[in-house]
Amino acid sequence: MLSRWNQADAAAAIARWAGLYGCDLALLSYSSRLIGADHSLVLHGGGNTSLKAPLQTLAGDRLTALYVKGSGTDMERIEPGGFAVLNWAPLLGLQRLATLSEADMTVQLRINQLDPSRPAPSVETLLHAFLPQRFINHSHPDVLLCLSNQREGEQLLRAAVGERVPILPYITAGFPLAKAVLQAYEQQPDASAIIVARHGLFTFGDDARRVYEQHLEIVDACARLLAARRPRQLLTPQYRGTAAPAELAAQAAPLLRGLLAEPSGNEDQPYRRWLLDWRADDDTLAFVNSAEAEALAAAGPLTPDHVIRTKPFALYLAEPAWDDAAKLRQQLQQAVADFVARYQAYVSRYTGGAGNLDPLPRVVFLPGAGAFCFGRSKREARIAADITVQGLQIKALAHALGGYESASPQHLCEMEYWSLQQAKLGSAAAQPLERQVVLITGGAGAIGYGIAKVCAEAGAHVVLTDIDEGRLAHVVARLEEAHGSGSATGITMNVSDPASVRAGFDEACRRYGGIDVVVPNAGVAHVAAVAELKANDLARVMAVNFTGTFLTIQEGIRVLRAQGLGGNIVVNASKNVFGPGKDFGAYSASKAAGHQLGKVSAIELAAEGIRVNMINADAIFSEDEVQSGLWATVGPERARSRGLKLEELPEYYRSRNLLHAKVTARHVGNAVVFFASNQTPTTGATLPVDGGVVEAFPR
């Protein structure tokens, strides 16, 4: 592992940050980023670093401050503001205590923070405080964990690093670990590193570069030993199915998402749903298809730090009945029930029954299909997937070398239920569509984009489909910029083609696990009097506006039924359903047909908890800078027929409605959120979003 320290980059970090934060903190930020950028050392907020440096208070008093990485902060992108700042001396004094409760430790960390606006300090702050060196780096190197997580782990580590590095067994993080590390250092004061088995590596010293490069030297020593002892074959192939993993994933994902949903106790929002990140790369498939997969799936993660993301073990289904949908559902249902029973027994044994976290798996391995990883958001699901997938080969190698062993169930449970660890997951105010997935056809247009914006603001993850790949990518990028990576996704789909619609819904299931709200919104128009309307033009409009609505509803029903959680279908029809326009027969008739289909669907699906409602919107020309493709097509002709200039058309439509209101795509989005959040027990309804057009009143 080559050092990535670059003097020019270090100087740039000093130039960027030293003026406000000082040179030392600038260099700590730089070295922390180097560690964070190497995902074989840390992943997603793992690891921590620190600095002890002089600080002058506003009153002129001088003290030594401890700068320690904020809890859960990602080192790959950390800046000086991402470090908590604490008064070192009072924390150092805590080393004289024999014991310190979690509650008292939390209080001490809080009262000694010098800048409450900074992140909460790392759960390992006391370890950083007890060691005297100015710079400390801590990570969870894969190669080190591969050696330590074996029956003869300490001997293997010793063979790699010799006697120069103290090696401790796994010790509960927090005060106990801080005391143990301090004792090991005092017994070997010339040490510049300490290894904690099944946890990670600490290096320390008074020079930022040297501490970073010492870290890499020890990781290299572990890697060399592994390379020398690596067997030629790690896994024994077992599953030999021929179906494509993507096909199987689309089949399993909505079943799993439905089975994992938690009853909420809220009649209007009866379930707490999960988001999926599915992985089926070559290494993952080699693992799930192997004879060793079942035993390794039942073992704990590489380090207890990961347990809040992955749970202490995964769900593995040995022989999925891929060719029998009913049997597959039964198998998964039983597997989830077995997992829950095992988890509850684990919690009861190691917490005395005091645990109250959900008992559901975060990771599911299905031979032939890959790894299904779940979280409260796509971001959380990705974190679980990254941790899981990276650990598979390490687990397999450790198993092949001598038998993989994680930290004990007791230690895993302590870490999972440690309040300071759970705090890393964060919490947020409830939102109307949180943890739900909304699929919107015609997503690259003004109304589709507006609906997606409002749904995302309400907490939903949004799937936008459209035939225009370029425009689709643009609106998805805007949504992800506003709401975070993974909050939105785009799928190229032709709503008039059954195969394309089926493929689009399958892809949505692979990306998010399933769908909760379906919004048939795609639409086209053609201007012609009935006498002059050509059959092929009518067929083209009907193909999108009616057949497209039909296919979207039909595929939506398939996915919603697979999940078994009810759901919502909200058809974006048109003011023209009740108030058709001259020379607009193709559009008006096709929208009326789609609207009627929605009402029939409401009758047929109510018993399954699937609500179907309609929105009749009128005259929406743009959302932000996203223009309506429909109005770009028919606007010039509609303006000419009324003796207007094109730019006068929006004002004409505004002035003709009773409220003289400008109707926007955001208004349509508000209507979708109203229906999708089940604010009233309503199905089969039509909500006009038109400012009040008398001839279009529902009747």
Buried (B, 14 or more C-beta within 10 A) or exposed (E): BEEBBEEEEBBEBBEBBBEEBBBBBBBBBBBBBBBBEBEBBBBBBBBBBBBBBEBEEEEEEEEBBBBBBBBBBBBBEBBBBBBBBBBBEEBBEBBEEEEBEEEEBBEBBEEBBBEEEBBBBBBBBBBBBBBEBBBBBBBBBBBBBBBBBBEBBBEBBBBBBEEEBBBBEBBBBBBEBBBBBBBBBEEEEEBBBBBBBBBBBBBBBEEBBBBBBBBBBBBBBBBEBBEEBEEEEBBEEBBEBEEEBBBBBBBBBBBBBBBBBBEEEEEEBBBBBBBBBBBBEEBBBBBBBBEBBBBBBEBBBBBBBBBBBBBBBBBBBEEBBBEEEEEBBEBBEEBBEEBBEBBEEBBEEBBEEEBEEBBBBBBBBBBBBBBBBBBBBBBBBBBBBBBBBBBBBBBBBBBBBBBBBBBBBEBBBBBBBBEBBBBBEEEEEEBBBBBBBBBBBBBBBBBBBBBBBBBBBBBBBBBBBBBBEEBBBBBBEBBBEEBEEBBBBBBBBBBBBBEBBBBBBBBBBBBBBBBBBBBBBBBBBBBBEEEEBEEEBBEBBBBBBBBBBBBBBBBBBBBBBBBBBBBBBBBBBBBBBBBBBEBBBBBBBBBBBBBBBBBEBBEEBBEBBBBBBBBBBBBBBBBEEBBBBBBEBBBBBBBEEEEBEEEEBBEBBBEBBEEEBBBBBBBBBBBBBBBBBBEEEEBBBBBBBBBBBEEBEEE
